[in-house]
Amino acid sequence: MFTFDDVGRAQPYRPARSTWLSNVYGPLLIVLVLLSAVAAGGDRPLVWLLMTLSLAVLGLVYGVVQIMCSRCHVDPVKGQIAIILPAVVTIGFAFVQLLPLRFDPTGALPPDLWPDFLTINRSATILALVRMAGYLLMFWLLISVGDSAARVTQMATLLFWGLFAHAVWGLLALSFFGDIHFWGDKLDYVGSATGTFISRNAFATFLGMGVSLGVALTVRRAFAPSIRMPAGPKAWSPHKLDVVALATATTVILATVFATQSRLGGLATVVGAAVTLGLMMAKAERMKRGHIWRVMVFGGVTLSAILLVMGQGLLDRSILTVAGSIDRFELYREVIGMIAHRPLMGFGLDGFPDAFELYHDPALDPSLVWDRTHNTYLALWVELGLIAGSLPMVAVAIAVVKAWKNLMRRSDGYATSAAAIGATVTVAVHALGDFSLEIAGNVYLFVALIALGVARFRRAGSG
C-alpha cells in the first residue's frame, strides 16, 4: 500500500470520467515524451510545433473535462505554482524581447546594421517560445494526472522501458547496422553511439537520466514487500525476476552511455546514479549494513566491467580532455564578455548563433561551427540576461526541494522523487560543459521526471 500525502482535509470524490481520462493521459504523455526524441533528439522546429500543438489539444480536452466535473478535487497544479511561476516569467520576458526596439549588439555597429527588435533573431525567438510553451504544457498535464501513486509508478515504469528501448536501438545502430542514424547514414560522431540523436553528448544525457530512474525503480522493487515462496527464500519468484529485469535493463542503459564516448556525459551519469542510489538506500528501512556493502561492491564491479567492455573509446578520449578543452575555455571567455555587454536584456532567446558571429574571435578554431555555448548556464544568461536567465535554474532548484520533501515524508512511493533528484544532478553536471539540456528531447524527459518527482498524491479514498 502507498502512503498518501496529507492535504489538510479530505477531498471530495472525483468523478469516474475524470479518473478515466487521467488513466488514459498518463501513458499517452509518457509516449509523447519518448517520441519527442526520435527525430534528431527533438532538435527540429517541426517537432516543437507538433509537440506543442498536440499538448495544447490534450490540455484543452483535459481542461474542458475538469470544468464539466464540478465535483472534482482541488487542482493539483496549484501546489506547484512556485515551480510554474518562474517558467511563466521567463516566457513573458522572451515575449518582451520581441518588441520592435532597435539596439546596438556590440556598441560599435553603424545604426543601419542594428536589429529591429530587442532580440537579434526574431524568428528564432518565436520558435523558441513555441518550444518553451510545450515544456510548460507537458509539466502542467503530467502534474494534473500524477495525483495517484499507482499511476505515477505506472508512468515511471513505462518511461524507463521506453528509455531502455532507446538504448537498445543505440547499441544496435552502432554495432549491428553499420553505425547509422535512425534516418540514414551518420556523418558525425562515427564510432560513438548516438541513437536517435545527432550528438553523442545529448544522447548520453538522455540515457543518463534513464540510469537514475532505473536505479530508483530497481532498489524500490528490491525492497518492496513480496510474497513468501513455498520453496523457500532462494526460490525464483516474480518479484526477483522483476528486480533482475530492472537491474539488467539499467546496466544496458549505462553501457550505452559509455558507448557514446561522451566524457562529461559518462561522469554526469555516474554521479547522478550514485546520488539516486544513496537516496534510495537511505530510505530503504530494511537495508542493513551488510546489504549496503554488498550493493556498493556490486555497483563498483558492474561499473568497472562495463567500462572494460564498452568504455575503451571513452577512456581513449579522456586522455585528450585537456588538449580538447582549450577552444572551449576561449569560447567561454568570449561568451562571458557578451553577457557583460548586455547583462539585463540578453541577445534574445535562441539568438546566440547570430550574436556570436559579431564577437567571434579568429583565435577560435575556424573549422568548427560555434552555434552553441557548450554551457547551458552561460546560454541562458547570454540570451535572456542574468535575471531572466536565472529563473529556469530557480524553478529547477524549487523542484528539487519539493522532490526532497516528498522523499523525506513518504514511506513508499518515493522512487520517482529520488530519480528526479538524481536526474537533476546528471543534467546539472553535464550542463557545465555541453548543451545537451538545450535539446528538446532531453528537456521533455527532464520535465517528465521532475513532474513525477514533485507530484502530490491524493488522499486514499478520494476517488
N, C-alpha and C positions, 0 to 999 in steps of 0.2 A: 504493500500500500504506500501511496505517496502522501507526504505531509504537505498540506497546502498553506500558503501564506495567510496570515491574519489580515483582514482588510477593515477591521474596526467594527463591522456589523454584518449580519447575514444579508446576502444579496438576494434580490427577487429571482424567481425561477426564470431561466432563459427558455424561450420557446424552441421547440424542436427544429423548426426550419432554420433558425439562426445557427444552431449547433450543427445541423447537417451541412450548411454552407461552409462553416469553418472546417469541418472534416474534409470537405472537397478542396477547399482553398489551400490547406496546409501542404499536402503533397504537390499540388499544382504549382505553388510558388517555389518549392524546392526544385522541381523540374525546370522551371524557368531560370533559376539561378545556375543550374548545371548547364543548360543550353546556352546561356549568355556567353559562355567561354568557348563555345565550339568554333565560331568564326573568328580566327586570329585572336583568340583570347578576349573577344568582345571589343577589340580596339578598332571599331569601324563605325562611322556615323549612322549607317543603316541599322546596325544592331541597337544603337542608342535609341533611335526613333521607334523601332519596332518594340523594344522592351518598354519604353515609357508609354507608348500608345496602349500596349497590352495591359500594363499595370493600371493605367488610367481607366480603362474599360472595366477591369476587375474591381477597382476601387469604387467606381460609380455603382456597379451592381451591389457590391457589399454595403455601401452607404445607404442605398435605397432599401435594402432588406432590413438594415438596422433601424431605419426610420419607421418602417412598417411594423417592426416588432416593438410596440410601445412599452412592453414589459421587460425588455432586455436589460441585463445588468449594466452597471456603470461601465462606460467605455474604458478599456484597459490602457488606451493610448494616453489618457490624462495623466497617468502616473509616470509617463516618460517625457513630459514636456521639457524637463531640464536637458534632455539629450536633443530633442527636436528643435528647440528654440535656437541654439547656436547655428544649426544647419540652415534654418529658415533665414536667419540674419545674413549668413554667408551668401545665400542665393539672392537675397534682396540687394546686397552690396554689389554683386555681379550685374544685377539689373541697372544699378546706378552707373556702372561703367559703360553702359550703352547710351548714356546721354550724349547729345551732339555738342560736346565741348572740346575744342581743339587744345592740344598741348604739345610741348617740345619734348620728345622722348629722351634726348641726350643733353639738351641745353646748348647745343651747338648747330642745330639744323636750321636752314632757312625756313621761313613761315610757309612757303608753298609746299614743303615736304611734311608738314605736321599732320598727324592723323586727325580725322574729322570727329572722332569720338574719344571718350575717356579710355577706351580700350584700343589697343593698337591694331587688333584684328576683330572687327565686329562680327563677322560670320562665324569665326571660331568660338567666340564667347557665347553666341546664341546656341550653337550646337552643344557647347559645354553645359549650358543651363538646362537644355533638354535632358542631357545625361544625368545631371545632379537631381533633377526632378524625379527621374526614375529611381535613383537611390532612395530618395525620401519616401516615395510611394511604396517601394519594397519594404522599407522599415515599418511604415505605418500598417501595411497589411499583415506582415509577419507578427507584429505585436498584437494586432487585433485578433488573430486566430491562435496565438500562442498562449492562451489563458488556461490551457489544460495540460497537466503534467504528462498524461498519456500521449496527447497529440504532439507535444514538443519532443518527447522521446522518439515517437514515430518519425517525425520530420528530421530529427538529427540523424537517425539511423539511415533513412533514405538518402540524406545528403552524403553521409560517409561512404555508402556503397556507390553512389554516383562518382565521388572523387576517386574511389578505387578503380572504377571503370576508366576514368581519365588517365590514371597511372598505367593501367594495363595497356591502353592504346599507345601511350607514350613509349613504353618498352617495346611493344610490337612494331611500331613505326620505325623505331631506331634499329632494332636487331633483326627483324624478320622481313620487313617490307622495303628494305633498301634505304633507310634513313630519309623518310619523306615527311612532308607536311600532310595534314588532313586533306588539303585541297590540291596537292601536286608536289612537284619537285622542290627540294629545300635549297635555298641559295645562301642562307646564313646559318651559323652555328652547326655546321656539319660535324657529325660525331658526337653531338650532345642531344639528349632527349628534350624535345620541345613540345610534344603532344599536339594540342590544337592551338598552341600559342606560337608566335613568331620568335620571341625572346626566351632563351633558356632561363633567365633570371625571373621573368614573370611567371613562367611555369613552375619554377622552384617555390616561389611564394604561394602560388595556388595550392600546390600539393603540401607545402609546409603547414598551412592551416589545417589541411586534412589529417596530417600526422597528429597534431594536438587533439583534434576531435577523436581520432582513433584511439589514442592513449586514454582519453577520458571515458569513452564507451567501453573499452576493454576492462579497465580497472573497475568501473561501475558493475559490469556484468560478473566479473570475477568474485566480487564480494557481495553480490546480491543474494538474498535467501534462495535456497534451492531445495528441491525435493530429495529426500534421502533415498538412495538407490538400494533395492533389496540385496544386490550382490556386494554391497559394501562401498566405502568411500573411494576406493580406487577404480571402481567401475566407470566406464564412459557413460555419460548422460547427456541429454540435450543441452543442459547448462554448460558442461565442459566443452562440448562441441562448439557452442556459441563463442566461448572465450577463445578457443583455438582459432576459430574462423576470423574473429575480430583482430586478434594479435597477428595472425598471418597476413591479413589484408593491410594492416598498419605497417608491417615490415616491408611489404611490396611497395607501398606508397613512399616509405622512407628510402628504399633502394632506388626508386625512380628519381627522387630528389637528388641523390648523389649522381645518378646517371645524367642529370642536366649539366654537371660540371660547374654549377654556379657556386663560387666560393662563399660569398656572403649569404647566399640562399641556403646553403648547407648548414652554415654556422647558425643562422637565424632559426632554422627548423629545429636543430638540436636544442638550442636554448629554450625555444617555446615549448617543445615537447617535455623538456626537463622540468620546466615550471608547472606544466599541466600535471605531470606525474607526481611532483611534490605536493601539489594541492590535493590531488585525489588520494594519495597515500595518507596525508594528514587527516582527511575526512573519513577514511575507512576505519571505523571504530574497532573492527575485529583484527586489524593489522598488528601483528606482534613484531618485536624487534628482529626475530629470525626471518620473518617474511620480508621485512624491509631490506635486509641484507641480500636475500635471495633475489628480490626484484632488481636491486642495484647491480648485482653481479650479472644477472641475466641480461639486463639492459646494456651493460658495458660490453659483454661478449657479443651480443647481437649487433651492436653498433660497429664494433671492430670487424666482425665478419662481413658486414655489408660494405664497409669501406674497402676491405681487401678485394671483394668480388666486383663491386660496382664503382668504386671511388678512385681508380687509378688515374683517370683523366682529371678528376678534381684535385688529386694530390699533385699531379704534374703542373696544373695551372696555378696552384697555390705557391709554388716556388717562384713564379713570376709576378707575385702580387705587388711587391714594392715597385718594380720597374713599370708595371702597367698602371700604377696609381699616380704617376707624375702629371699626366694630362688631366686626370680627374681633379687633382688639387688646384691646378691652374684654372680649370673651369669654375670651381667653387669660388676662387678669388674674384673672378670676373662677375659672377652672379651676386656675390655679396656687395660688390660695387654698384651693381644695378639696383639692388634693394636700397642701398644708402641714397641713391639718386631719387627714388620715389617710394619712401617708406610708408606712406599712408594710403595712396591710391593704387599702387602697383601698375603693371602694364596691361592688365586685362586678363580675365580668366582664359586659359589656353592660349595666351598671347606670347609665351616665352620664345618660341622659334623665331617669330618676326622681330621681337625686341632684341634678341641676342645677336641678330645679324648686324645691328647697329653698334654693338660693343665687341664683336668678335676680334680677339687678339690674334694676329698672324702666328704667334708663338704656338698656338694650339695646332695639333696635327690637322693639316688641311685635307687629308684623305678621309677623315671621319665627319659624319653629319652630326652636329651638336644641336639636335632639336629637343633634347630633354636636359634637365638639370642634373640627373642622376643623384638626386637627393630630394625626396618628396617634401621635406620641411622647407628647403630653400625654394622649391617650386611654388608652394603656397604663398610664401612671403613675396616672391618676385612678381607674382601675378595678381595677388589680392592685397598686398601691403601687410605690414606687421600685425595690425589689429584684426582685420577681417580674415587674414590668412592663418591666424592662430585659433580661430573659432572652431574649425573642424577638429583640431587637437583637443580643445576644451571639451567638445562633445564626446570624443573617444575616452578622455580621462573620466568624465562623469559616468559613462557607460561601464568602465572598468570598476569604479567604486560600487555601482549598483550590482554588477555581477558578483563582486566580492561579498556584498551584503547577502545576496541570495545564497552564495556558497556557505557563508557562516551560519545562517539561521535555519537552513534546511537539513533535515536528517536523511533525506532522499531527494531525488530529482535535481541534484546539483551538478551533474556531469557536464551539462551544456554551459553552465557558468564557469567551470574550470576550463573548459575548452575555449570559451570566449576570451578569457584572460590569457591563456597560452597563445592563442592565435594573435592577440594584440601584441604580445611580446615579439612574436615572429615577424609581423609586418613592421613593427616599430624599429626593430634592429635592421631589417633589410632596407627600410626606407632611408637609412643613413647613407647608403651608397648606391641606391638604384631607384628606378622609377616604377617598380612593379605595382605599387598601390595607385598608380595613375592609369592602370589598365582596367577597363570596365569589368571584365570577368572577375578579376580579383576583388574589386570593390563590392560587387554584388554578393560574392561569397562572404566577405568580411562583414558586410551589413547583416547577412543572414545569421552568422554566428553570434554577432553582438545582440541581435534581436532575440534569438533563442536563449542567450545567456542572461539577459536582463528581464525577460518576461516574468510577469507575476501570475501565479496560478489562481484559479477560482477556489473558493472555499468548497470543501466536499459537500455535495448535496445541493448545490446551487444550479444544477442543470446538467 
